[in-house]
Amino acid sequence: MQDFEKLGSFYLGRIWDSETGATTSTPLMYDSPDLTTHAVCVGMTGSGKTGLCISLLEEAAIDGIPAIAIDPKGDLGNLLLTFPQLRGSDFQPWIDEGEAARNGLSAEAWAEQVAATWRKGLSDWGQDGGRIDRLRKAVDLAIYTPGSTAGLPLTVLRSFAPPPPAIAKDAELVRERLEAAVSGLLSLLDLDAQARQSPEHVLLSTILDRAWGAGRAVDLGGLIREIQTPGFEHVGVMDLETFFPSRDRTALAMRLNALLAAPGFAGWLEGPPLDVGHLLWTPEGRPRISILSIAHLPESERIFFVTILLNEIVAWVRSQSGTSSLRALLYMDEIFGYFPPSANPPSKLPMLTLLKQARAHGLGLVLATQNPVDLDYKGLSNAGTWFLGRLQTERDKARVLDGLEGSAASASGGFDRARIDSILSGLGKRVFLLHNVHEPAPVLFQTRWAMSYLRGPLTRAHIRSLTADRPTAAAPPAPAVAASPSAPIGAASAPPALPAEIRQRFWRSRTGTSDAPTYRPGLLGQARLHFIDRGLDLDRWEDLWLLAPVETATIDSPWSRSEPFNGADLLEDAPWPGARYSTLPVEAQRPATFRKWSGALEDHLYRHRTLNLFAAPASKMTSNPAESEGDFRVRVAHVARERRDEKLAMLRARHAPAIEALQERLRRAEAKTERERSQYEGQRTQAVVSIGATVLGALFGRKLTSVGNIGRATTAARGASRAARERQDIAAAEENEHAIRDKFAELEQEIEAAVATISTLPDPSSIELERKTVPPRKSDIQIASLELLWIAD
C-alpha cells in the first residue's frame, strides 16, 4: 500500500519546497473531518483549481463519502472519464480530434499519446489503474441535467410541497424556505427577485404559506389558478383588490402560464423529483456522486434551480443527526454570482444557512471560484480551509487575504497577513497554499495527478453518451395517500341522516376537485399501537390512520382492503357545497355495525400491522421504524466512520506526547550532527527525519510533523552538506541517532498494531442485515376513533 493510503485522509499532492522550487517526497494529506468546517478553493484560469477539486472528490469517493456537485461550467462530468486499463482506445472517444490534427496525428495516435501521458502522470504520483478501479467500485456516478434530457432528468416541482417536519417546526427556517422559493420562482420569470416587498412576492408568499400551513402541496398549475383566485380577501390590513388588482394578478398568472406552456419548459417536468438522499446514495445504500450539470441553462433558470436545490439540502441537513465525522459533500464548481458580497440573489440565503449550520450534521461545503472579488467573504469566514492558487490581480489577492483573516479570527487562530501575502505572490501552476485552521501552520503543496481524464467541458452529446446505457434513476417511493373506495354512484344531493353515535367527516383527496364533487363512503379508523422488544431495545408507540372502503361486497370485513391514510390534517366537518353522494349500504348506517368494525380493526391490527425492522448484528444496531433498508445501511456505515474517527483521535492523543519528545531529541541530534558529519552523513540524517512523515504518518498524517519541523530538518541537512568539514565524535553522534531510530521503530510497531485493530469502513451494500418482525402488544391496542369518511376524489 502506498504511504498516502491513510485512514480518513485525502491524498491531494506533495509538499512543495519554495526554496528549491520543487516537490518533496512528503505527501500532502488532508483529514476528511476537517471538511465539516467547509473549504474554499480560489485560483485563476490555468491555476489547476479544477484538477485539485476533482482530486478531492475522487478521494472522498474512495473513502465512501457521497457528494452533490453543482456544475455551472460543464467540467465535472470528467469524473466519469476514468479508465482503469489506461488504453488509448478508452481515451479516443473523448479526445479533441482538432488538437490531434493540429499536432499532425491521427485520432488513434493522439489517443495513444494521451493515454501514455496519463499513465506516466499517475505513475509519477504513485498511482495506477488499480487505484482508478478502486475509485470506480467505491461510488456510483451520475450526471443530472435539470431542464434537459441530455443526461438524467430531474424535476424540482416538488419544491412547492410543504416543508418536512424537521423544517416545519422551525418558524425561521420555514420563512427562509418560503422566501427563497418565491424569489427563485420570480427570478425564473425575470422579475426582481430581491424586491421582497413587491406585490408579486407578497402574494406568492401568502399563497404558499397558507397552503403549507394546511399541509397542502401546490404545483405550478394550481399556483396559476390561486394567483387569479387566491382564496383570501385581505393582505395585511388592505383588501386584496387594492393591494394587487385582479388585472395585475391575471398578468402575473399569464406570465407564469406562458412559462409552463413553453416547449422548452417540458424538460423541467420530467424525471424523478429532487430528493437529496437519493442524490447522495443509491437505494442499496451505495455512496453516489451526483453531478448536477446546469451549463446548458440560462442564468435565470440556474439561479432558480440552485436556490431550490439549496433549500432541499437545508431541509435534509436538519433531518440528520449531529456528527463530527464527514457525512457528505456539497461542491460548487463556480460560485460566482450565487454568493456575492452586496447583492442578495435568492441562492445566497440558503447558502449562508448551510455555511452556518451544516457542519454540525456532517455536511461539508467546498466552494470554488476564479473571481474572488465577487464573493461574500464575511459569509465565507465560516470556512476553515482555504486552497489558494495563482491569482490574477492584486485586488483578488487583497480580497482573499480579507477572507483568510476573517476565518482565522473566527477560529481564534493567528494570521500572519504579510507572510501569506508574500507566499501568494510567488505561486506557480498547480501549486497551492493550504490554510487550514485545524493545522499548526499553512503549507505549500503541488496537486497530484487526477485519476479522471480532464478533457475539459462536456457537451450535451458527451453527456448523452455517458448516460445512454443508464436507466433514469427511479424516484423514491411516494408515501401512500389514501384508499380510494369505490361504490355505485347515486343521485343523492345530501348525506343520509345517521344516528348521533356515527360521526361523519369529509375529505377532498386533491386540490383540483371540481366545484360539485361526488362523495363516496369510506371507513376511517384511528388507532394507537405499542411495539415492544427488549432484545432490540424497542419501546415505541405508533399512531395510525387506516381507510377502508364501505361496499356491500366487503361489509363484513372492510379492513382487508384498508390502506394507511395520510390526509388527517385536511379533514373537514362540513361537505363541499353542491356535492353529491354515492349510495351508503344500510349496514353502515347502524351503530352496532360500527362497534363490530371497531373490534375487527383491533384484530386486524394485531394480525397484520407488524413493525418490520432491520438489524446489523456486527454493529449492534437496529433500524428505525420508518427507515428504509438503504437508509439504514447508510446510517450503519456512517456510525462505523464515526467510530473509526474516534479511535484515530484517541490514538493520536495517546501517542502524541511520545512523538513530540522523540522529535525534540531528534532535533538536538541534528544540531550536533550538523557540526560533526560530512555531506554523506548529513543525507543519512534527513532519512531519519523522514520516518515521522512516512511510517507514523499512517496514523497522524501531516499533524505528526509540523511544516516548520520538516523545513528545519531539511535545512539542517543541507547546511551539514555545505558547511560540515570536520568529523568530531562521529561514533557518539551515530550511536545517538541509532538510539532515536530504534525508539521510532518501537513506536512504529506499537502504532501499527493499534491501527490494525481499526477495521476498514464497510461497503454499505454488503453489510449483513437481519430482518426483524415485531407484532404490536395486543393488550395495548387502542382504537381512538372510528368514523364515516366521505371522500371526493
N, C-alpha and C positions, 0 to 999 in steps of 0.2 A: 504493500500500500504506500502511495506517495505520502510525503510528510505533510501535505496540505489537506489530506482527507481526515479532518479533525471533527470531534463531536460537537455538533451545533455551531460550527464556524464555517463561514463562506470564504472560499479562495478567490480573491479578487485581483491578485497580481503579486508583485515582489517589491520589496523596499527599494527606493531609488536613492542613490548616493549623490547628493548635489555637488560634492567636491570633485568627484571623478566623472560625473555626468553619465553614469551607467547604473544598471540594475545590479543589486546584490543577489545572493542566493537565498536570502531570507524571504519566505512567503508572507504576503500581507493577508492576515486572517481577520475576518470581521465576525464578531459574535452575533448570532441571529437575534437573541433577546434585545440587543441594543436597538434594533429596528422598531421596537414598540414605542420608542420616543421619536420616531419618524426621521426621514432623511430628505435632504435637498441636494440635487446634483446640478451644477451650473457650469457651462462651458460653451464657447463659441463653436460655430460650424467647423468641423475638422479637428476638434479637440479630443475626440474619442468618447464623448459623453454617451452616445447611443450604445456603443460597444460595451462600455462599463455597466450600463444599466441592464442590458441584455444578459451580461455575465452574472449580474446579481440575481436576475430572475432564474437563470439556469441553476445557480447554486441553491436558491430557495426550492426549486423543483426537486433537485437531488435529495434535499433534506425533508421532502414531503410537505412543503409549505405551499398552499394554493395561492393564486393571485388573480385579481381582476386588473387588467391592463388597458387603460384608455389610450387609444392610438389616433391622434389627430393628423399624423403625417403619413401613416402607412408603412412605417419601418418595422413595427413589432411582429408582423407576420413572419419575419425572418426566423423567429423562434421555431417555426415548423420546418425550416430547412436544415435538418440535422441528418447526417449520413454516416452511420457507423462504419460502413465499408470504405468510405472516402474514395470512391471510384469516380473517374471522370464522367462516366455516364450518369451518375447521380446528380452531378452539378450541371450537366449540359442543358436541361430544360430551363434553368434559372439564370444562365449567364447572359450578358449583353452581347448579342451577336454583332452589333455595330462596333463594339470595342474590339471584338475578335478580328473583324475586318480591318480596323484601323491598325492593328498590330500585324497584319499580313498573315493571319492564321485562319484555318477553318474552325467552325464551331466545335468540332470534336477535339481538335488540337488545343484550342483555347481552354476548353473544359478540363482537359488533362493537366494543363498548366495550372489552372486554378486549384484543382484537386491536390496537385503537388505542393502548391503554396500553403494550402490548408493543413496538409499532413505535416509539413515542416514547422509551420507556426504552432500547431498543437504540440508537436514533439519538443520544441524549444521551451515550452511552458509545462512540460511534464505530463501532457495529456495525450490521449489516443482515442481510437474508435471505440474501445471498451468503455471509456467514460461517457461517450456520446450515447452508447447503447443503454448504459445505466440511467442516463437522463431520460431517454425515451420511455423506458419501462417504469420510471418513477411517477410520471404525471400524465394526465390527459391534456391535450392541447386542442383548443377550439377557437375559430375566428368567427365572430358575430358581426353582421353588418346591419344595424338597425336602419330601417327605411329602405333597404335594398335586399335583393335575393342573391347577390353575388356570393356572399358567404352564408352562414346560418342566420336566418331571420330572427328578429326579436321584436316583440311589441311592448310598448310601455303604457298602454291604455289602462292597465291595472293600477296605475299610479293614482287614479282618482277614486280608488276604493278607500274605505275608512282605514285610519291608521291601525296597525296591530296593537294588541293590548299593551306591549312594552312602551309604546309611544302614547297611546290614548290616555293613560293615567297621568301623564306629564303635560300640563296645560301649556307650558312654554314650548315644548317640543312640537305639540300639535300646531301651535301658532306659527312656528318656524316652518313646519312642513307645509302648512296651508299657504303661507306667503310665498315660499319657493315654488310650489306647484302652480300657483296662479301667475307668478312672474315668468316662469318658464313658458307657460301657455301664451302669455301676451307677447313674449319675445318671438314665439313661433309665428304670431300674426303681425310681426314687425311693428308692434305698438311699444310705447315706452314702458318697459318692464320695471323701471325704477320709480315710476310715478305711483307709489303705493297708496296715495290718497285720491287717485283718479276714479271717476265713476265706474270705469270698466273693472278696475282692480277690486274695488269695494263690492261691486255687485257679484262678481265671480267668487270672491272670498265668502260672501254671505251665503250664496247658494251651496257651495261645498261644505261650509261649516254646518249648515242646517242638515244637510244630507248625512254628513259624517256623524253628527250628534244623534241621528236616528239610526245609525248603523247601516246606512244605505250607500251603495256604490253608485257612481254617476259616470256613464260613458259619454263620449262626445255627442252622440245623437241626443241623449237625454239632457245634456248640458245646453244644447241649442234650444230645445223646447223650453227649458226652465229659464233661459235668458228672456224669452218672449213672455212667458207667464211664470214668474218666479214663485208664486205661492205665498207671498207675503206682501203687505201693502205699505210698510214703512221701513226706512233705512235710518237708523238712529231715531231722531225726533221728526224727521221730514217724511212726507208721504213719497212713495216710490216714483210717482209720475213727475213730481217736482225735482227729485234728486237725479233721476235718469229717465227722461221721457221715453215713451214706447217707440217712437220713431228711431231714437238713437239705439235703443235696445235691439230693435229689428235690424239696424245696420250692423251691429256687432254680431248678431246671430247669423246674418247673411255672410259676413266675412269668415266666420268660423265654418259655416256650411260649405262655402266655396273651397276652403282648405280641405275639408273632409271629402268633398266630391272630386277633387283634383286627381287625375290618374296617377301622378307621382306619389300621392299620399297613400296609395294602396299598400305600399311596402311596409308602412307603419302598422298595418292591421294584420300582418302575417307573422307566424312563428309563435313560440311559447311566450307566456308573459314574463316580464322581468322578475327574476327571483334570485336574490343574492346567494342563498345557499346552493341553488342549482348551478350558478356560475362558478362556485368555488369547489364543488365536489360532484362526482358522478353519483347516480342513485346507489351504487355499491359502496360509496364512501371513498373512492379513489380521488386524490387531490387533482385539481384541474387548474390550468392557466387559461382563463378566458380573455381573449384579445378582442376588445370592442373597437372595431375599426370604424372611424367616423370621417375619414379623409374625403369621402365622396359627398358629404352633406354640406349645404350652405351654412354660413355662420349661425343664422338664427336657429336652425334645426340642431346644430351642435350644442348650442347653449341649452336648448330645450332638453335634449337627451341627457347631457351631463348633469343638469340640475335634477332631473327625475332620478337618475341613477344614484347620485349622491344622497338624495333623500331616502331611497330604499336602503342604502348602506347604513345610514344613520339608524334607521329602524332595526336593521339586522344587528348592528352593534349593541343596541340597547337590549336585545333579547339574549345576548351571550353572557355567560358567567365571567366574573373577573379572573384575570390570569396575569402572571408576569412573563409567561412564555409567548413566543410569536405564534399566533394562530393563523393569520392570513395577511396578504399584502394587497394594497391598492396602489397601483403605479400609474402615473400620468406622464406621457412622454413629452408633452409641451403644455405647460400650464399658463403660458402667455394668453391674456385675455379673459381667463377664468378666475383669477385671483389678483386683480390689480390693486394698487395702493390707495387710490382715491375713489374710483367709480365702484358701484355696487351691483354687478350683474347678478342674476338670481342664483348662479352657481357658487357665489362667494360665501353666503351664509352657511349652507350645509358643509362646505369645505372647512370653514373655520370651526364649526361644531365638531367635525371629525378630528381636526388637529388638537382640539382641547380634550376630547372625551374618549377617542378610540383606543388610546394607549392602555387604559385600564382594562380593556376587554381583549387585548392581544392583536388588534389590527394595526399594522404599521403602514404609514403612508410614505411613498417615495415619489417626490415631485421633481421633475426635470425641466430645465429651460435654458435657452441661449440668450434670453432677454432679461437680465437681472434687474434692470431699471424699472421694469413693468410689473414687479411683484410686491405684494404687501409684506414687507419684512417684519412688521410688528406682529402680524399673524404667524409668520414663519419662525418667530422666536421660540415657538413650541418645538421646533425641530432640534433634536440632539446631535444629529450627524450631518455634516456638510462635506460633499465631494466637490472640490473646486478645481476646474481645469483652466485652460488658457482662456483669458477674457479679451474682449475686443478693444475696449476703451477704458480710460481712467475713471470715467463716470460709472461704468459697470463695476469696476473694482471697488470703488467707494461704496456703492450700494451693497455689495456682497460683504464688505467689512462691517457695515452697519448691522446687517443681519446676523453675522457671526458674533458681534459684540452683544447684541440683544440675547442671543441664545446662551452665551457664556454667562451673562448676568442672571438669566432665569434659572440657570443650573448652579448658581453660586460658585462659579469657577473663575479662574483668572483668564485674562485675554491680553496677549501682547500684540497690539494692533500694528506697531511698527515692524515687528519681525514677520508677521503674517503678510503684511503689505510687500515686504521685500521678497518673500518666497513667491508670492503670486506673480510678481513681475518677471520671473525667470522660468515659468513653466513651459515645457515643450509638449509636443503631440503625445497623447496617451499618458501623460504624467499628471497626476492629480495630488492635491493636498487633501488629506483626510483629517478633518477636525471633528473629533468625537468626544462629547462631554463625559463619556464613560472611560476614557483613556487618559493617561497622565500627561500626554503632550501630542501635538499634531505630528503627522508623519507624511513624508512624500512616498509615493509608490507609482510604479508603471502598471497599467492594466494588463491582465493576462489576455491570451488569445481566446476569442469567443468560440465555443463549440458550434454554434449556429452559423450558417453561411450568411454573412452580411452583404447581401446583394443590393440593398437599398430599398426604397419604397416599392410595395407590391401594387400592381394594377388590379382592377376588378377581375380581369381574365386570370391573373395569377391566383387570386383568392378563390375564384370559382374552381380552378383546377385542384387546389388544396382541399376543398370541401366537397368535391363532386361525389366521392365514394362514401361520404359520411351522411347518415340519415339525420334529418332535422331533429335536434335534441328535443325529446318529449318534455312537456311541461310537467311539473309535479302534480300529482292528482289533486283535483279540487275537492274540497270537503262536500259531503252530501248536504243538499239544501233542505229537502223535504220530500216525503212521498207525495205522489200526485194521484190521489184516489179517483177512480172513475165510477160513475153511476149514471143511469139513464137520466137524460136531461128532461126535466118537466117544464111546466109553464108557470109555476108559482111565482108571484111577484112579492111574496113575503115569506119569511121562515115560518115553520109550523109553531103553534103555541105549545110550549113544553112545560112540564112541571118545574117548580122553583128549584128542586134539587139538581136539575140538569142545567149546568151553566153553558151558555153559547158564546163563542168568540169568533172573530173574523180576521182573515189574513189574505193579503194580496201578494202572491209569490213574485211578481215582477212589477217594477215601477211603471212599465208600459201598459199595464192593464187598461182595457178600454173604459170609457166613462160609464158604461152599463154592463158590468161583468156578470157572469153567471157563476154562482157559488155552488160547490159540490161538498158533500159532508165528509168529514174525517174525524177520527177519534184521537185526541191529543192527551197523552199521559205524561205527568212529571213525576220522576222517582229519584230517590237517593239510595246509593249503593255503598256498601262498606267492603273493601278488599283488604284482607289481612294475610300475610305470610311472613312468619317470624324468620324463616330461613333466608328470605330475600330482603329482610329489614323493610317490609312494606306494610304500611298502615295508612290507607287512603280512602277518603270519601269522594264519591263521584256523583255529581248532579246530572241528570239525563232527561231529555225530552224525546218521546217517541210519537210518531204519527202513523196511524193505521187507516186503511180505507174502511168506509162503512158501506158495505154492499150486502145484499141479500144472500149471495153465494157464500160469503165468509162471515156471516153474522155470529156464528158460534165460536170462531177462532180468528178474530181480526188481527191479533198480534203476530200471526205467522207471516204477514206481509208488511210488517211495520218497518220503518226506517228512522234513523236519527233526524231530529228536527232542529234546525239552527236559526229559526226566524222568530224566537220568542220576544225579541226586542221590538218587533213590529206588529205584535198582536193588537187588535182593535176591539173595543167593546160594542161598536155600532157598525152596521154594514154600510157599504158604499151606496149613496143614493141612486135609485133606479135599477138596482141589481135584481137579478132573477135567481131562482133556487131550484136545484135538481131534487128529485124525489128522495125523501128520507124514509127508510124502512120503518115499519110500525114498531119493531122490537127496539129500535134505537130511540124511541120516544118514551121508554119506560125506565124509571129509576132502578128497578130490580135488575134490569139488563146491565146498567152501568155498575152496580155492585158486583155482578158476576164478572164483568170485564176487568174490574179492579183486581179481583182475586186471580184471574187468568194472567193479568200483567205481572203480578208478583211471581207467579210460577214461571212465566216466560223469561223474566229477567234472571231468575236463578239458574235456569237451564241453558240459556243461550247468551247471556250478556257477561261473558268472561273477560278478564283482563289479560291480554296477550303481551308478554314481555320477552326481552332477550337478556341473556346473562353471558358475561365474559368471564369464565372461571379463572383464567390466568391473572386477570386484573381485579377480580373480586368486585365486579361492577354489574349493575342491573339497569336496564333501560327505564326511562320514564314512561308512564302510560301512553302519552301522546307522541312518543318519539319513534320515528321510522327506523328500520334496520340500518339504512345508510347513515342517518344522523347519529345513531348510537355508535356505529363503527368509527365515525369521525371523532366523537367525544372520547372513546376509549383510546384512540391513537393520540389525541391531544393530551390526555392525562398521562400517557406514557412519556410524552415530550416534557411535560411539567416535572415529572419525577426524575427524568434524566437531567434536566437543567438544575434541579435542586441538588442532586447528588454531585454534579460537577461543581456547583458553588461550594458545597461542603468540603469537597476535596481541595479546592483552591484555598479555602480559608485554613484548612488544617496544615497544608504543606507550604503555604506562602512564607511563614517565618523562617523555616529551614532554608528555603531557596534564597531568601534575601540575605541570610547570614553567609551562605556559600558564595553568593555574588560579591559580597563585601570582601571576603577572604580572597576571592579571585582577583578583584581589582587591586588589592595590595600586592598580590603575587605579580601581576602585570607591571606594576610600577617598579618593582625590583627587577623584573626580567628586562625591562626597557634599558636598564643600566648594564645588564650583565650578559645578554645574549647577542649573538650575531644575527644577521638577516635571516638565516635559515631557522635559527631558534625562534625568532620573532614570528615567523609564519606558523610555527607549532603553537605558539601562544594563542593566535587567532583561532586555531582549530579547537582549542579548549573552550574558548568563549562560545563557539557555535553550538556547544552541547545544549545550552539553555534554550536556543532558538529552534532546535530541531527535535531532540529527543523529548524533553519535558514539554515542548510546545503542544504535544498531543492533548495535554490537559489544559495548559494555560494560554496557548496561543501567544499573541503579542503582549498580553498582560504579564507574562513571565519576566521578560527582559525589556525594560523600557527603551524607547528610542534613544534616549540620552546615553544609557549604558552601552548599547551596541555601538553608537557613534564613538564613545570614548575608547572602547576596546579596540576598535578598528584603527583609530588614530594612533593609539599607543603602539600597535603592531607596526604601523608604517614608520612611526618615529624610531622604533627599535631598528627597523631595517635600514634607516638612513643614518642614524647617529651612533648606535652602539658599536663600538670597536673593541673594547676591552672585555675580556672574559674573566670575571671575578666570581669565585664561589659558584660556578655553574652547577656543580653537583647538588649543592644545597637548594638552589632555585628549582632544579628539575625535580628533586625529591618533594619539594613543597607543592609543585604543580601536580605531580602524580598523586599526592595525597588528596588534593581537592578533586582531581579527576575520579579517584576511587569513591569519594563521597557522593559525587554526582551519579556515578554508576549505581551505588546502593540506593540512592533516592529514585533513580530511574526505575529500578526493579520494583521498588515498593509502589510507585505510582502506576506502573504498567499493570501490576497485579490488581490494584484498586480499579483502574479503568476497565479491566477485563470483566469486572463484575457488573458494569453498567451495560445492560443489554442494548442492542441497536433498536431503532424505532420500528414497530411493526407496520407492514402494509395493511391499511385499513380493510381492504377487500379480502385479506387472508386471515383475519383474526377469527379464531374459533369461537363460535357462539352456540348457545343452547337456547331452545325455546321453552318458555315457562308459561303455563296457563293457570290463572288464579280465578276461581269462581267467587262470586260475592257471598258474604256470610248471610245465610237465609234469614236468620232471626233479626238481622239489622235492616232488611229491605223496607224502605218507607215509600208508600205511594202518596206523594204530596197533593196531587190533584188529578182529576180525570174529567175532561170536558169535551163537548161537541165543538169542533172547529169547522167553520165554513170557509172554504178556500176558493179564491178567484185566481185562476191562472190562465 
